[in-house]
Amino acid sequence: MKRFLFSTTLIFSLLLVAPGFAQKSGLPYNRFTGEITQTKTVQTGQSKDKTFNVIKSWISRTYPNYREVVMAEDISSGRFVIQDHEPIVSERFKFFSYRVTIDVKDGNYSCTINNVRTLSSGSAAYTSADMDFSNIGKYGQHIDDIGWQISITKNKKDLAKLYKKRRALKSHLADYNKSHCKMDQQFTFIQNGLLEAVSGAGSLAAK
């Protein structure tokens, strides 16, 4: 688990988001596969070794459990791999896990966040979040269908069942929204934290 760092520093950089990706409610995902993933590349104007050491320092400050979450650290290839998890406050989901891959080169670095998985209440294992947006679409369609059924149903008992079912589906959608907001916050925290750390080590190219 990380320690949050906040800053109001304005930073100029070149952020390139990989093609084939879209955003919904702020959360980046691959519109073809549904995978929740984000890749950003930042031009640093610095040597690989300098950027690597700055990023290593940021990771150690941000993740007190450094040895537990850092899966790979290779200065020769310039790669870090981090695996961590964060809590979600909702009825359906309790935690989400994610992987961060940072590749450092002379003049730039790229940071990819993916392999997002969620832990549901009562479950002992994490499951992929790749189907989240598909499920959200299905729930939304079910809610619309139930709304139509409600409009033509007269029996009070049947209406009560329909209203109960619709409330449950809306609750599921609310939990997806909570989990995605938390994921988006974490993605932003990591990307901005890296950017601020590297910018403090030297001027980035203003583009």
N, C-alpha and C positions, 0 to 999 in steps of 0.2 A: 504494500500500500504506500502511496506517495504522500509527500508533504506538499500542499499547494503553495505556489509562489505567484504573486500578483505584481503587475507592472502597468504603468500608464504610458510607457515609452512608445513613441511613434517610430516605426522602423521602415525604411525603404528597402524593398527586395523584389526579386523576380520569382513569382510563385507560379509554377506550371502544373496544372492538373491534367493527369493522363486522360486521353480521349476515351470515349465509350462509357464515361461515368456521368452520373446525374446526381442531383440532390433533391431530397424530399424532406420537408420540415427541418432543413439544415443539415441532415445526416447524409454523407456521401455514400453512394452505392453504385454497383455496376448494373445498369439497366437491362443487360442481357442475361446475367446469371443470378441477380438478386443479392450478390455478395456485398456486404457492408465493408467498404474498403476506401482508402484515401492514399494517394501518393502526391507529394509535393517536392519540387526541386528548387533549391535556393542557390543562387550565385553568390559566392562568398568573397572572391578575390583573394583568397588565402591559400596557403599550402595545405596539403592533406594532413600532415602531421599536426600542424597547429590547430586545425579545425577538429581533428580527432580528439586531441587532448582536452579541448574546450568542451566538447560534447560529453566526454567521459566525466569531466568534473561536474557538468550539469546533471548527468544521470545519478552520480553518487550523492549529490545534494538533494535531488528530488525523490529518490527511492532509498530510504534508510536501509531497506532490506536488499541492498545491491546484489549481494552474492546469491540471493534466492531468485531474483527476477531476471538477472542478466544471463541469458543462455549462451551467448557467444560474444566475444570481444577480440577482434583480430586487427591489429594495427597494420599488418602487411597488406591485407585486402581492404582495410578501412571500414570494416563492417561491425555493427552492433546488432544483437537481437535481444529484445526484451519481451518477457511473457509475464503479464500481471493480471489482476482482477480488481474490480470495484463493486461496491454494494449498490443495489437499486432498491428504492423504497416504493414497493408496490405489492399488491396482493398476489400477482401471478409470478413475478420475477424477483429473485433475491440478489443475484450477482450477475455480472457479465465479465468475461475474460477477453483479452485481446493480445495481439502480437505486434511489436514495433520492430521494423527492420530499417536501420540507418546505414546508408552506404556513402562513405566520404571519399571524395577525390580532390585532386588539385583544382581549386577554383569553385567547387560546388559540393553540395551534399543532397541526397534525396532521403526522404522519410516516408515509409509505407506503413500504414496501420491496417491490419486485416485479421483474418482468422478469428472473427468475433463470435463468441459463444455465450449462451445464457444458461443460468441455473434457475430452474423453476421451483416453486414451493413444493416441498415433499419429494423432490427428486434428488438423487445422489450423484447424478452425472450431468455435465454440461452438454448442451446440444447446439448445433450450428444455428446462427441467426440468419442464414442465407434465405430462408423462406419467410422472413418477417413481413416484407412488403407484399408478397403474394397472399399471406394470411390476412393482412390488413384489408386488401382488396376484397377477399372473400367475405370477411366479416361485414364490410360496408355493404356489399350486395345483399347479404342475408338480412341486414337491418332494413334495407329498402324493401325487400320482399315482405318482411314481417309488417312493415308499415302499411303496405298495400292490403295484406290480410286483415289487419286491424280495421281498415277503412270499410271492409265489406262484412265483418263479423258482427253478429248481434248477440250471440249467446255470451252471458257474463262470465261463465267459467272458462270458456274458450278464450275470451278476451284477456282474462287474468293470466292465463298461461302464455299468451302471446306477449303481453307486456313484460312478464317475468323473463322470458327468453330474450327479448330485446334489451332489457336492462343488463343481463349477463353479457351479451355481445358488446354493448357499449362499455362495460367495465373492462373487458378484454382489450378493446381499442385504447382505452385510457391508460392501461398498463403498458401497452406497446409504446404509447407516446411518452410515458415517463422513462421507460428504458432507453428510448432513442434520444431523448433530451440529455440524459446522463452520458450516453456514449458520445454525443456531439460535443458536450462540454469537455469530456476527457480528450477527444481528438484535438480540439482547439487548444486546450491547455498544453498538450505535448508539442504541437507544431509551433505555437507561439513561444513556448519556453525555449525550445531549441534555437529559434530565430533570434530571440533576445540575447541568449547566451553567446551565440556566434557573433552577433553584431557588436557586442561589448568587447570582443577580442580584436576588432579592427573594422574599418569601414567596409560595408557591403556596397556593391554596385547599385547606385540609385537609378532605377529603371521604372 
